[in-house]
Amino acid sequence: MNKLLIVIGAIVVVVLAFALTSTGAKTPYADDKSPVMYFYSETCSHCIAMKPILAELAAEGYRVKMMNAGADASLWQTYSITGTPTWLAANNERIVGEQSKEALRAWFDAHGAKIA
């Protein structure tokens, strides 16, 4: 019975990982109405590492406007992006690099990213 639960758990983890990294999957933390823009690249290892944290924060109602800097080179100059991941708030404050869930939640709270 325990082995069966472990196998089922492993399958769930694989399916969730695929859903979060698949380009066709709905991103639970994406919302164009968010006052926080999230600059990322599909190939950025730090951005990939942030996906589970962003998904967990999405379950708490936090959303970001997705800005694919890897696919749109004009975003780098337009928004003065120096690296990904970068979060940019409406007041022009930003944070760059991998963040802990707690630090990102606090920053999102300070910038109104809890919209759902």
ChimeraX commands (.cxc) that place a marker at each C-alpha (Angstrom):
marker #1 position 0.00,0.00,0.00 radius 0.5
marker #1 position 2.81,2.43,0.91 radius 0.5
marker #1 position 4.63,1.65,-2.36 radius 0.5
marker #1 position 1.47,2.38,-4.30 radius 0.5
marker #1 position 1.11,5.77,-2.59 radius 0.5
marker #1 position 4.74,6.58,-3.38 radius 0.5
marker #1 position 4.23,5.69,-7.04 radius 0.5
marker #1 position 1.04,7.75,-7.24 radius 0.5
marker #1 position 2.79,10.65,-5.54 radius 0.5
marker #1 position 5.68,10.45,-8.00 radius 0.5
marker #1 position 3.27,10.45,-10.93 radius 0.5
marker #1 position 1.50,13.52,-9.56 radius 0.5
marker #1 position 4.81,15.35,-9.15 radius 0.5
marker #1 position 5.84,14.53,-12.74 radius 0.5
marker #1 position 2.48,15.63,-14.13 radius 0.5
marker #1 position 2.59,18.90,-12.17 radius 0.5
marker #1 position 6.17,19.58,-13.22 radius 0.5
marker #1 position 5.23,19.00,-16.84 radius 0.5
marker #1 position 2.17,21.23,-16.55 radius 0.5
marker #1 position 4.20,24.06,-15.02 radius 0.5
marker #1 position 6.97,23.88,-17.61 radius 0.5
marker #1 position 4.94,23.08,-20.70 radius 0.5
marker #1 position 4.53,26.03,-23.06 radius 0.5
marker #1 position 0.93,25.04,-23.70 radius 0.5
marker #1 position -0.07,24.95,-20.04 radius 0.5
marker #1 position -2.03,27.72,-18.40 radius 0.5
marker #1 position 0.22,29.64,-16.06 radius 0.5
marker #1 position -1.70,30.00,-12.77 radius 0.5
marker #1 position 0.19,33.13,-11.72 radius 0.5
marker #1 position -0.29,35.08,-14.98 radius 0.5
marker #1 position -2.69,38.02,-15.15 radius 0.5
marker #1 position -2.29,41.03,-17.44 radius 0.5
marker #1 position -4.11,43.18,-14.86 radius 0.5
marker #1 position -1.39,42.72,-12.22 radius 0.5
marker #1 position 0.57,45.82,-11.20 radius 0.5
marker #1 position 3.72,43.67,-11.08 radius 0.5
marker #1 position 5.50,42.66,-14.27 radius 0.5
marker #1 position 7.59,39.47,-14.26 radius 0.5
marker #1 position 10.47,39.41,-16.74 radius 0.5
marker #1 position 11.66,35.89,-17.46 radius 0.5
marker #1 position 13.14,33.61,-20.08 radius 0.5
marker #1 position 12.06,30.04,-20.78 radius 0.5
marker #1 position 15.72,28.96,-20.76 radius 0.5
marker #1 position 16.76,30.82,-17.60 radius 0.5
marker #1 position 17.55,28.28,-14.87 radius 0.5
marker #1 position 16.66,30.79,-12.15 radius 0.5
marker #1 position 13.29,31.49,-13.80 radius 0.5
marker #1 position 12.60,27.77,-14.04 radius 0.5
marker #1 position 13.45,27.43,-10.34 radius 0.5
marker #1 position 10.92,30.19,-9.54 radius 0.5
marker #1 position 7.98,28.43,-11.23 radius 0.5
marker #1 position 6.98,26.24,-8.24 radius 0.5
marker #1 position 7.22,29.23,-5.88 radius 0.5
marker #1 position 5.12,31.38,-8.21 radius 0.5
marker #1 position 2.59,28.56,-8.49 radius 0.5
marker #1 position 2.36,28.31,-4.69 radius 0.5
marker #1 position 1.87,32.08,-4.44 radius 0.5
marker #1 position -0.78,31.89,-7.17 radius 0.5
marker #1 position -2.76,29.56,-4.90 radius 0.5
marker #1 position -2.72,32.41,-2.37 radius 0.5
marker #1 position -4.06,34.88,-4.96 radius 0.5
marker #1 position -0.88,36.53,-6.23 radius 0.5
marker #1 position -0.56,37.28,-9.94 radius 0.5
marker #1 position 2.04,38.86,-12.23 radius 0.5
marker #1 position 2.01,40.22,-15.75 radius 0.5
marker #1 position 4.21,37.87,-17.77 radius 0.5
marker #1 position 6.96,39.55,-19.81 radius 0.5
marker #1 position 9.00,37.03,-21.81 radius 0.5
marker #1 position 12.34,38.81,-22.12 radius 0.5
marker #1 position 13.81,35.74,-23.75 radius 0.5
marker #1 position 11.39,35.99,-26.67 radius 0.5
marker #1 position 11.18,39.79,-26.92 radius 0.5
marker #1 position 14.60,41.47,-26.90 radius 0.5
marker #1 position 13.05,44.95,-26.87 radius 0.5
marker #1 position 11.91,44.44,-23.26 radius 0.5
marker #1 position 15.52,44.59,-22.00 radius 0.5
marker #1 position 16.05,48.18,-23.12 radius 0.5
marker #1 position 12.47,49.39,-22.73 radius 0.5
marker #1 position 12.33,48.41,-19.04 radius 0.5
marker #1 position 16.08,48.55,-18.21 radius 0.5
marker #1 position 16.18,44.83,-17.43 radius 0.5
marker #1 position 19.66,43.59,-16.50 radius 0.5
marker #1 position 18.85,39.95,-15.82 radius 0.5
marker #1 position 16.11,37.43,-15.32 radius 0.5
marker #1 position 14.12,36.84,-13.29 radius 0.5
marker #1 position 13.16,40.45,-12.61 radius 0.5
marker #1 position 9.97,41.74,-11.02 radius 0.5
marker #1 position 9.02,45.35,-11.75 radius 0.5
marker #1 position 6.26,47.15,-9.83 radius 0.5
marker #1 position 4.09,49.98,-11.13 radius 0.5
marker #1 position 6.11,52.47,-9.03 radius 0.5
marker #1 position 9.29,51.31,-10.85 radius 0.5
marker #1 position 10.70,49.40,-7.83 radius 0.5
marker #1 position 12.25,46.10,-8.80 radius 0.5
marker #1 position 13.87,42.96,-7.48 radius 0.5
marker #1 position 16.24,40.82,-9.51 radius 0.5
marker #1 position 17.20,37.18,-9.15 radius 0.5
marker #1 position 15.83,34.12,-7.40 radius 0.5
marker #1 position 13.76,34.94,-4.32 radius 0.5
marker #1 position 12.44,32.91,-1.44 radius 0.5
marker #1 position 8.70,32.42,-1.25 radius 0.5
marker #1 position 8.54,34.58,1.87 radius 0.5
marker #1 position 10.55,37.46,0.35 radius 0.5
marker #1 position 8.54,37.39,-2.86 radius 0.5
marker #1 position 5.22,37.26,-0.98 radius 0.5
marker #1 position 6.23,40.30,1.10 radius 0.5
marker #1 position 7.31,42.19,-2.01 radius 0.5
marker #1 position 4.08,41.25,-3.81 radius 0.5
marker #1 position 2.06,42.43,-0.81 radius 0.5
marker #1 position 3.89,45.77,-0.82 radius 0.5
marker #1 position 3.12,46.23,-4.52 radius 0.5
marker #1 position -0.50,45.03,-4.78 radius 0.5
marker #1 position 0.06,41.77,-6.63 radius 0.5
marker #1 position -2.61,39.92,-4.64 radius 0.5
marker #1 position -5.53,40.33,-7.01 radius 0.5
marker #1 position -7.35,37.02,-7.06 radius 0.5
marker link #1:1,2 radius 0.2
marker link #1:2,3 radius 0.2
marker link #1:3,4 radius 0.2
marker link #1:4,5 radius 0.2
marker link #1:5,6 radius 0.2
marker link #1:6,7 radius 0.2
marker link #1:7,8 radius 0.2
marker link #1:8,9 radius 0.2
marker link #1:9,10 radius 0.2
marker link #1:10,11 radius 0.2
marker link #1:11,12 radius 0.2
marker link #1:12,13 radius 0.2
marker link #1:13,14 radius 0.2
marker link #1:14,15 radius 0.2
marker link #1:15,16 radius 0.2
marker link #1:16,17 radius 0.2
marker link #1:17,18 radius 0.2
marker link #1:18,19 radius 0.2
marker link #1:19,20 radius 0.2
marker link #1:20,21 radius 0.2
marker link #1:21,22 radius 0.2
marker link #1:22,23 radius 0.2
marker link #1:23,24 radius 0.2
marker link #1:24,25 radius 0.2
marker link #1:25,26 radius 0.2
marker link #1:26,27 radius 0.2
marker link #1:27,28 radius 0.2
marker link #1:28,29 radius 0.2
marker link #1:29,30 radius 0.2
marker link #1:30,31 radius 0.2
marker link #1:31,32 radius 0.2
marker link #1:32,33 radius 0.2
marker link #1:33,34 radius 0.2
marker link #1:34,35 radius 0.2
marker link #1:35,36 radius 0.2
marker link #1:36,37 radius 0.2
marker link #1:37,38 radius 0.2
marker link #1:38,39 radius 0.2
marker link #1:39,40 radius 0.2
marker link #1:40,41 radius 0.2
marker link #1:41,42 radius 0.2
marker link #1:42,43 radius 0.2
marker link #1:43,44 radius 0.2
marker link #1:44,45 radius 0.2
marker link #1:45,46 radius 0.2
marker link #1:46,47 radius 0.2
marker link #1:47,48 radius 0.2
marker link #1:48,49 radius 0.2
marker link #1:49,50 radius 0.2
marker link #1:50,51 radius 0.2
marker link #1:51,52 radius 0.2
marker link #1:52,53 radius 0.2
marker link #1:53,54 radius 0.2
marker link #1:54,55 radius 0.2
marker link #1:55,56 radius 0.2
marker link #1:56,57 radius 0.2
marker link #1:57,58 radius 0.2
marker link #1:58,59 radius 0.2
marker link #1:59,60 radius 0.2
marker link #1:60,61 radius 0.2
marker link #1:61,62 radius 0.2
marker link #1:62,63 radius 0.2
marker link #1:63,64 radius 0.2
marker link #1:64,65 radius 0.2
marker link #1:65,66 radius 0.2
marker link #1:66,67 radius 0.2
marker link #1:67,68 radius 0.2
marker link #1:68,69 radius 0.2
marker link #1:69,70 radius 0.2
marker link #1:70,71 radius 0.2
marker link #1:71,72 radius 0.2
marker link #1:72,73 radius 0.2
marker link #1:73,74 radius 0.2
marker link #1:74,75 radius 0.2
marker link #1:75,76 radius 0.2
marker link #1:76,77 radius 0.2
marker link #1:77,78 radius 0.2
marker link #1:78,79 radius 0.2
marker link #1:79,80 radius 0.2
marker link #1:80,81 radius 0.2
marker link #1:81,82 radius 0.2
marker link #1:82,83 radius 0.2
marker link #1:83,84 radius 0.2
marker link #1:84,85 radius 0.2
marker link #1:85,86 radius 0.2
marker link #1:86,87 radius 0.2
marker link #1:87,88 radius 0.2
marker link #1:88,89 radius 0.2
marker link #1:89,90 radius 0.2
marker link #1:90,91 radius 0.2
marker link #1:91,92 radius 0.2
marker link #1:92,93 radius 0.2
marker link #1:93,94 radius 0.2
marker link #1:94,95 radius 0.2
marker link #1:95,96 radius 0.2
marker link #1:96,97 radius 0.2
marker link #1:97,98 radius 0.2
marker link #1:98,99 radius 0.2
marker link #1:99,100 radius 0.2
marker link #1:100,101 radius 0.2
marker link #1:101,102 radius 0.2
marker link #1:102,103 radius 0.2
marker link #1:103,104 radius 0.2
marker link #1:104,105 radius 0.2
marker link #1:105,106 radius 0.2
marker link #1:106,107 radius 0.2
marker link #1:107,108 radius 0.2
marker link #1:108,109 radius 0.2
marker link #1:109,110 radius 0.2
marker link #1:110,111 radius 0.2
marker link #1:111,112 radius 0.2
marker link #1:112,113 radius 0.2
marker link #1:113,114 radius 0.2
marker link #1:114,115 radius 0.2
marker link #1:115,116 radius 0.2
view
